[in-house]
């Protein structure tokens, strides 16, 4: 009985080694066949990203305009009510507007 299990074990080991060898060769062949398409894939991805660059940049500027208007109204209301933290509110409002405009410019410069 031990001999039967030993024979099965060695046969299974040989089959596993052959299967592993076949799998390795198949993977190497697949890798070699797809190696040339990697450069084409990067080029296609770059062109797809360039399509969305202008709309995203315009969207960021539009969000910046809305935030600017809302922030301006908030500063005006605080200023008219005599609040002491008007200077802090103005600095935060201006900082957010400048940040959103710069993000739009940096996105264009980074991806072009």
N, C-alpha and C positions, 0 to 999 in steps of 0.2 A: 504494500500500500504506500509506503514511504517513497518507493521508487517511482510510482505513478505520479505522485505529487511533484517529485523532483523533476521528472521529465516534462510535466506540464509547465512547471515554473521556468525551466530553461527555454522551452518553446515560446512561452509568453514573453520572456525577456528578449528573445531574438525578434519576435514580431514587433515589440515595442521599440527596439532599436531601429528596425527598418522603417517603422512608421515615423519615428522622430527624424530620421534621415530624410525621408521623403518630404516631410513637412518643412524641414529646414531648406531643402532645395526649392520647394514650391514658393516659400516666402522670399528667398533670394531672387528668384525669377520674377516674382510679382514686384518686388522692390525695384529691380532693374528696369522693368517695363514702365513703371510709373515715375521714374526719376526725371525724365524729360518734361513731364507735365507739371512738375512743381513750379518751375519758372513761369510757365503759362498761367498757373493758378494764382501766383502772386500778382502777376500783371492784371489778371481779371479782377482780383480783389481790389487792387488799387483803383482801377477804372470805376468799379461799383461804388467805392467810397467817395470818389470825386463827384459822382452824381448827386450825392446827398449833402455835399459840403455847403453849397450856396443856400439851400433851404434851411439847413440847421443854423447857419450863421444869421440868416434873416429872422428866424424864430427867436434866437437869443436876443437880437436887437429889439424885437417887438416886446419880448418879456421885459427887457430893460426899460423900454418906454413906459410900459404899464406900471412897473415898480416906481419909476421916476415920478409919474403923475400922482400916484397914491401917496408916495413919500412927501411930495411937495404939498399936497393938501393937508397931510398930518402936521407938517412943520408950520403951515399957515395957521391951522387951528390952535396949535400950542402957542404960537407967537401972539395971536390975538387974545388968548385967554390969560396971558401974562405968566406962563409957566417958566420956571427957572432953568429947566434943562433944555432950552431951545438950541443952544450951541452944540450940545451933545447929539441932539436929534438931527441937526443939519449935517454934522460930520458923518454920522452913520448913513444918512440918506445919500450924501455925495459919494461916500465910499462905495456904497452898493451900486450906484449908477456907473461909476468909473470902473468897478470890477466887471460888471456885465458887458460894458463896451470893450474892455480889454480882452475878455474871454472870447468875444466874437472875432477880434482881430488876431488873437493868438491861434485860434482854431484854423483860420484861413492860412496863416503863415506856417503853421506846423504841418498841415496836410497837403500843401501845394508844392 
